[in-house]
Amino acid sequence: MTESFFPSSDAVAAGRLRHLARSAPKGMHQGRNASGRSGTSPDFSDFQPYAPGDDIRNVDWNIYARTEQLFIKRFMDERELRVSVILDASRSMGGDRWLAARRLCAVLGTMALAGDDHMHFSAAGETMPFSAKGVRNRNRFLSHLEQLPSPEGPGFAGAAASESMPAASVRYIVTDGLEPPAAFRPLFRKLRKSAGEVRLILLTDDRPDVPVRVGDVRFVDSETGKAVDVTLTESAISRQQAQRERHFSELAALCREYGVSSLKAGKQESAAEFVSGKMRRAGWAR
């Protein structure tokens, strides 16, 4: 795993933040997250070996004095979250967008692993999803992300809807949302049954993909690769901009219909800024 793929600023932010879930967690094993609770119940449960990122206040110093090994105390009100991340690996996610999307997934996954939650990750169409728990698996997860091949899939929502998905407390979808909104309906319908909360992260360009000049241009569909030559006028540009706005308005309406919450992440926005700012304000992280 290289610094150029996962900057240290993103790693620091991910290590400090934790996922929040409004619904009851699906997992019943011990963890360090619960629906907004920090785990301060006096009801002692068990011990586990200390790992970097654990709260030093929970270290049992009596055990350390006897064994010179660090263990932390666990409490009954600490229930693990089951965090799932689905990454759009269709053709339109290529280039700089692919790097930005994987960095976002890196932060989401690291937050879960550092919080001792169970984390499941899949790029739609991937034959070997990643599933693990515990901060010791962070580097393995980051290597998995860094080595993902360039996105070449013909479509995302349909492929994702056909996959088997484990139950989750929180499921994130990282996508550019450029497929027809109706294509997301089967996916949202399926996810609503298998996850306590579904959260859509729309990866957007800082400058919208709209033409800025009149004249002869060639449009290439980023999903299918099909090209068409057109002559643009100012009125045609305005219609294209209106169509883009209508597309995302329809997707937003579909999210509301299925209870999917959503946030936009700029392609040039650092993952650290996104989780520390937008996710915290939305109540997705603390």
C-alpha positions as CSV (number, residue, x, y, z in Angstrom):
1,M,0.0,0.0,0.0
2,T,1.5,3.3,-1.1
3,E,1.1,6.9,0.3
4,S,-0.1,8.0,-3.1
5,F,-3.0,5.6,-2.9
6,F,-4.0,6.2,0.7
7,P,-2.6,9.6,2.0
8,S,-1.7,9.8,5.7
9,S,-4.3,12.5,6.2
10,D,-7.0,10.0,5.2
11,A,-5.6,7.3,7.4
12,V,-5.6,9.6,10.5
13,A,-9.2,10.7,9.9
14,A,-10.3,7.1,9.5
15,G,-8.6,6.0,12.6
16,R,-10.3,8.7,14.7
17,L,-13.9,8.4,13.4
18,R,-16.5,5.6,13.8
19,H,-19.6,4.7,11.9
20,L,-22.9,5.6,13.5
21,A,-26.1,3.6,12.9
22,R,-29.6,4.7,13.9
23,S,-31.0,1.2,13.8
24,A,-30.1,-1.8,16.0
25,P,-26.9,-3.5,14.9
26,K,-27.3,-6.8,13.1
27,G,-24.3,-8.3,14.8
28,M,-24.4,-9.6,18.3
29,H,-20.7,-10.0,19.0
30,Q,-18.7,-7.6,21.0
31,G,-17.5,-4.4,19.3
32,R,-16.7,-0.8,20.0
33,N,-19.6,0.8,18.2
34,A,-23.3,0.9,18.9
35,S,-26.2,3.0,17.7
36,G,-24.5,6.2,18.9
37,R,-23.3,4.8,22.2
38,S,-19.7,4.8,23.4
39,G,-19.8,1.7,25.5
40,T,-19.7,3.0,29.1
41,S,-21.9,0.4,30.7
42,P,-20.5,-1.0,34.0
43,D,-21.5,-4.5,33.0
44,F,-18.2,-6.2,32.2
45,S,-18.1,-8.8,29.5
46,D,-14.6,-10.0,28.6
47,F,-11.0,-9.0,27.6
48,Q,-9.3,-8.8,24.2
49,P,-5.7,-8.1,23.2
50,Y,-4.9,-4.4,22.7
51,A,-4.5,-3.2,19.1
52,P,-3.4,0.2,17.8
53,G,-6.5,2.4,17.8
54,D,-8.1,0.9,20.9
55,D,-9.1,3.3,23.7
56,I,-6.1,3.3,26.2
57,R,-8.6,4.1,29.0
58,N,-9.9,0.5,28.7
59,V,-6.5,-1.1,29.3
60,D,-6.5,-3.5,32.3
61,W,-3.2,-2.5,34.0
62,N,-3.5,-5.3,36.6
63,I,-3.2,-7.9,33.8
64,Y,-0.3,-5.9,32.4
65,A,1.5,-5.9,35.7
66,R,1.2,-9.7,35.9
67,T,1.9,-10.6,32.2
68,E,3.4,-7.5,30.6
69,Q,0.8,-7.9,27.9
70,L,-1.9,-5.3,27.1
71,F,-5.5,-6.3,27.2
72,I,-8.6,-4.1,27.1
73,K,-11.9,-4.5,28.9
74,R,-15.1,-5.1,27.0
75,F,-18.6,-4.1,28.1
76,M,-22.0,-5.6,27.5
77,D,-23.4,-2.5,25.8
78,E,-20.8,-2.5,23.1
79,R,-22.2,-4.3,20.1
80,E,-20.5,-4.5,16.8
81,L,-21.8,-3.0,13.6
82,R,-21.8,-4.9,10.4
83,V,-20.6,-2.4,7.8
84,S,-20.9,-3.2,4.1
85,V,-19.5,-1.2,1.2
86,I,-20.4,-1.7,-2.4
87,L,-18.3,0.0,-5.1
88,D,-19.5,0.8,-8.6
89,A,-17.0,-0.8,-11.0
90,S,-18.6,0.1,-14.3
91,R,-16.7,1.9,-17.1
92,S,-17.8,5.4,-16.2
93,M,-15.9,5.1,-12.9
94,G,-12.5,5.0,-14.6
95,G,-9.7,7.5,-14.5
96,D,-9.4,9.9,-11.6
97,R,-12.9,8.9,-10.4
98,W,-11.7,5.4,-9.8
99,L,-8.9,6.6,-7.5
100,A,-11.2,8.9,-5.6
101,A,-13.8,6.2,-5.2
102,R,-11.3,3.6,-3.8
103,R,-9.9,6.2,-1.4
104,L,-13.5,6.7,-0.1
105,C,-13.9,3.0,0.3
106,A,-10.5,2.8,2.1
107,V,-11.7,5.3,4.7
108,L,-15.1,3.7,5.2
109,G,-13.4,0.3,5.6
110,T,-10.7,1.5,7.9
111,M,-13.2,3.2,10.1
112,A,-15.0,-0.1,10.6
113,L,-11.9,-2.2,11.1
114,A,-10.5,0.4,13.6
115,G,-13.8,0.3,15.5
116,D,-13.6,-3.5,15.7
117,D,-16.7,-3.8,13.6
118,H,-17.2,-6.5,10.9
119,M,-16.6,-5.1,7.5
120,H,-17.6,-6.5,4.1
121,F,-16.5,-4.9,0.8
122,S,-17.3,-5.8,-2.8
123,A,-16.8,-4.1,-6.1
124,A,-19.8,-5.1,-8.2
125,G,-18.9,-8.2,-10.2
126,E,-15.9,-9.0,-8.1
127,T,-15.5,-12.8,-7.6
128,M,-13.7,-12.5,-4.2
129,P,-15.2,-9.9,-1.9
130,F,-13.3,-8.8,1.2
131,S,-14.6,-9.6,4.6
132,A,-12.8,-9.1,7.9
133,K,-12.9,-7.7,11.4
134,G,-10.3,-5.9,13.5
135,V,-7.7,-3.2,12.8
136,R,-5.0,-5.8,12.2
137,N,-6.7,-6.4,8.8
138,R,-6.4,-2.8,7.7
139,N,-3.3,-3.2,5.5
140,R,-4.7,-6.3,3.9
141,F,-7.9,-4.4,3.0
142,L,-6.0,-1.4,1.6
143,S,-3.9,-3.7,-0.6
144,H,-7.0,-5.4,-1.8
145,L,-8.4,-2.0,-2.9
146,E,-5.2,-0.8,-4.4
147,Q,-4.9,-3.9,-6.6
148,L,-8.5,-3.8,-8.0
149,P,-8.4,-3.8,-11.8
150,S,-9.6,-0.8,-13.7
151,P,-13.4,-0.7,-14.0
152,E,-14.7,-2.3,-17.1
153,G,-18.2,-3.5,-16.2
154,P,-21.1,-2.6,-18.6
155,G,-23.4,-1.6,-15.7
156,F,-23.4,-1.4,-11.9
157,A,-26.9,-1.4,-10.4
158,G,-28.1,-4.6,-12.1
159,A,-24.9,-6.5,-11.4
160,A,-25.0,-5.4,-7.7
161,A,-28.7,-6.4,-7.4
162,S,-27.9,-9.9,-8.6
163,E,-25.2,-10.6,-6.0
164,S,-25.6,-12.3,-2.7
165,M,-25.2,-9.8,0.2
166,P,-24.7,-10.5,3.9
167,A,-27.0,-8.8,6.4
168,A,-25.6,-5.4,7.5
169,S,-26.2,-2.7,10.0
170,V,-25.1,-0.1,7.5
171,R,-24.6,-0.5,3.8
172,Y,-22.8,2.1,1.7
173,I,-23.0,2.4,-2.1
174,V,-20.2,4.3,-3.7
175,T,-21.2,5.3,-7.3
176,D,-21.3,8.1,-9.8
177,G,-25.0,7.5,-10.3
178,L,-24.9,7.9,-14.0
179,E,-27.1,4.9,-14.9
180,P,-30.8,5.5,-15.5
181,P,-32.4,6.0,-12.1
182,A,-34.8,3.2,-12.8
183,A,-31.9,0.8,-12.8
184,F,-31.4,1.4,-9.1
185,R,-34.9,0.4,-8.1
186,P,-34.2,-3.4,-7.9
187,L,-31.0,-2.7,-6.0
188,F,-32.6,-0.4,-3.5
189,R,-35.5,-2.8,-3.0
190,K,-33.1,-5.7,-2.3
191,L,-30.9,-3.7,0.0
192,R,-33.7,-2.4,2.1
193,K,-34.4,-6.0,3.1
194,S,-30.9,-6.9,4.1
195,A,-29.6,-3.7,5.8
196,G,-30.6,-1.6,8.7
197,E,-29.6,1.6,6.8
198,V,-28.6,2.1,3.2
199,R,-26.4,5.1,2.4
200,L,-25.6,6.3,-1.2
201,I,-22.4,8.3,-1.8
202,L,-22.6,10.0,-5.2
203,L,-19.1,10.7,-6.6
204,T,-19.4,13.9,-8.6
205,D,-17.1,15.9,-10.7
206,D,-16.2,19.4,-9.3
207,R,-17.0,20.6,-12.8
208,P,-20.2,18.9,-14.2
209,D,-19.8,16.9,-17.4
210,V,-21.5,19.4,-19.6
211,P,-20.3,20.9,-22.8
212,V,-19.1,24.5,-22.6
213,R,-18.9,25.5,-26.3
214,V,-21.0,25.4,-29.3
215,G,-20.0,23.7,-32.5
216,D,-19.3,20.1,-33.7
217,V,-18.4,17.7,-30.9
218,R,-18.4,13.9,-30.3
219,F,-20.1,12.4,-27.3
220,V,-18.9,9.1,-26.0
221,D,-21.1,7.2,-23.6
222,S,-18.9,6.4,-20.6
223,E,-20.9,3.2,-19.8
224,T,-21.3,1.7,-23.3
225,G,-18.4,3.3,-25.3
226,K,-20.8,4.3,-28.1
227,A,-20.0,7.6,-29.8
228,V,-22.3,10.0,-31.6
229,D,-21.4,13.2,-33.5
230,V,-23.5,16.2,-32.9
231,T,-23.6,19.9,-33.6
232,L,-24.2,21.9,-30.4
233,T,-26.1,25.1,-30.0
234,E,-26.6,27.1,-26.9
235,S,-30.1,25.8,-26.6
236,A,-28.9,22.2,-26.9
237,I,-26.4,22.9,-24.1
238,S,-29.1,24.2,-21.9
239,R,-31.3,21.2,-22.6
240,Q,-28.3,18.9,-21.8
241,Q,-27.8,20.7,-18.5
242,A,-31.5,20.4,-17.7
243,Q,-31.5,16.7,-18.5
244,R,-28.6,16.2,-16.1
245,E,-30.4,18.0,-13.3
246,R,-33.5,16.0,-14.0
247,H,-31.5,12.7,-13.9
248,F,-30.2,13.4,-10.4
249,S,-33.6,14.7,-9.2
250,E,-35.2,11.4,-10.2
251,L,-32.4,9.5,-8.4
252,A,-33.0,11.6,-5.3
253,A,-36.7,10.9,-5.4
254,L,-36.0,7.1,-5.7
255,C,-33.7,7.4,-2.6
256,R,-36.5,9.0,-0.7
257,E,-39.0,6.3,-1.8
258,Y,-36.8,3.5,-0.5
259,G,-35.5,5.3,2.6
260,V,-31.9,5.6,1.2
261,S,-29.9,8.5,2.6
262,S,-27.4,10.2,0.3
263,L,-24.4,12.5,0.2
264,K,-22.3,13.9,-2.6
265,A,-18.5,13.6,-2.6
266,G,-16.5,15.8,-5.0
267,K,-14.0,13.9,-7.1
268,Q,-11.2,16.3,-6.0
269,E,-12.5,16.3,-2.3
270,S,-10.2,14.4,0.0
271,A,-11.8,11.4,1.7
272,A,-10.7,12.8,5.0
273,E,-12.6,16.0,4.4
274,F,-15.7,14.1,3.3
275,V,-15.9,11.9,6.4
276,S,-14.8,14.6,8.9
277,G,-17.2,17.1,7.4
278,K,-20.2,15.8,5.5
279,M,-20.5,12.4,7.2
280,R,-20.3,13.8,10.7
281,R,-22.8,16.5,9.9
282,A,-25.2,13.9,8.4
283,G,-24.9,11.8,11.5
284,W,-23.2,9.0,9.7
285,A,-20.0,9.1,11.8
286,R,-18.7,10.4,15.1
